[in-house]
């Protein structure tokens, strides 16, 4: 028996990125964009029935001493 309903429902992917200099770190604050978590949570709350298949996080860093940069990327694979 087939699950195909005649309406294609392709997999989608949403990317969230944040980053920048982290040498300005202040104790008690996040060195990354503080609203990254908020953006992901808002996306997930937009449609609670959305089928989430995969979430992946990656962080990179480059530079030295006063020119140190970091970037975090979160990808969410889903179907509406």
N, C-alpha and C positions, 0 to 999 in steps of 0.2 A: 504494500500500500504506500502511495506517495504522499508526502507532506506538502507538495507544491500546490499552491492555491491559484496560480495564474498571475499573481502579482509578485514581481521580483522584490526582494528585500535585501539589498546589498549590504555588506559589512561596511561600516564607516569608521573613521579614525579622527580623533580630536587631539591636537597638540597644545600643550601649555609649556611656555618657556619663561625663564627668568634668569637674571644674572647681572654681572657688573663687577666693579671693583669691590674687594672685600677688605682692603687695608684700612677702611674707615670704620671697621667694626667697633661697636660700642657694647660693653657688657650688658647682657639682658636683651639685646636686640638680635634680629636675624640678619646674617650677612647677605641673604638673598631677598628678593622682592617679597615683602611681608604678606602680600595678598595672593601668593601662589596657591596656598592651601584653600583660601576662600574661593578662588576662581574654580578650582576643581570641585569643591563641595557644591557650589552653585550649579555647575554643569550637571552633576549627578542628581541634584534635587529638582532640576527642571522637568524631568520625566522619570518618576520612580519606577515605571514599568519598562524602562529601557533595559535591554539585555546587554550586560557588560561581559565581554569574553576575555579581555586581557588588559592589564594595566602594567606599564613598564616605566621605570624611572632611571635616568642616567645623569651623571654629574661629571663635568670636565673642569679642569683648572689649567691655567697657563700663566706664565710670568714669574717674576721674582721680586723679592723685597717690596718696594713701594708700587709696583705695577703688577699686582697679582689679581687675576680675574677668575671668576667662577661662573658656570652656567649650569642650570638644572633644567632638564627636559622631561616632561611626563607625557606619555602617549596612552590614550584610552581607545581600545577597539570595541565597537558596540554595534547593535542594531536597534532601530526604533520600533 
